[in-house]
Amino acid sequence: MKLFIDSGDVDEIREAQSMGAIDGVTTNPSLLAKAGRPTKDVITEICEIVDGPVSAEVIATDTQGILREGRELAKLHPNVVVKVPLIKDGLKAVRTFTDEGIKTNVTLCFSAPQALMAAKAGATYISPFVGRIDDIGGDGMELIGQICTIYDNYDLETEVLTASIRHPQHFLQAALIGSHVATVPFNVIVQLLQHPLTDKGLAKFLEDAKKIPQG
Ligand code: E4P
């Protein structure tokens, strides 16, 4: 499973990248608002840090506006993936982007029929938001399973990008189900490394190392 970082913060993206496990980046308008800099500047800088797909989201909600904004974003760097909301005008734009060779990430997916429609429009990635489904009492991981099954049934090429991950269990379940990608916030990436027995074991090794006679 590929690991993307879900962030608009270049410092944490640089830190995660230095850990050697980052395959790409996703952003959204809320994350970029926190960055407090123009979207194009941040996306260009992220593309210089991570050599992999970098999703940048359009703000327009009509097909022509989405196409205009998406083409501008795609010009920033060959690794830019245009992130488009899962609405009718969005899918129309996705079909055109696909025909033009521009990669897309269809975002705000909350159902399997939505995911099937995005794949039919030629989406490169589909982003189901598991955490937000859990937040309203649903089962986000069940949706990931449904989408993976449907895509497998029909050999659809769209990659399942599990999004809105809130904790390591989401990441684990996504990998067990066979999601192609998980996009994970920096704090959860750090949690993926942590285990109390690792800390306890390391402390004991370091303590015992002091008893080794010096040669
Ligand atoms: C995905 O691309 C989104 O940016 C993100 O995962 C949404 O996460 P949230 O529900 O924690 O805002």
Residues whose N, C-alpha, C, O or C-beta is under 5 A from the ligand:
A	BS01	E4P	D6 T26 T27 N28 S127 G131 R132 A163 S164 I165
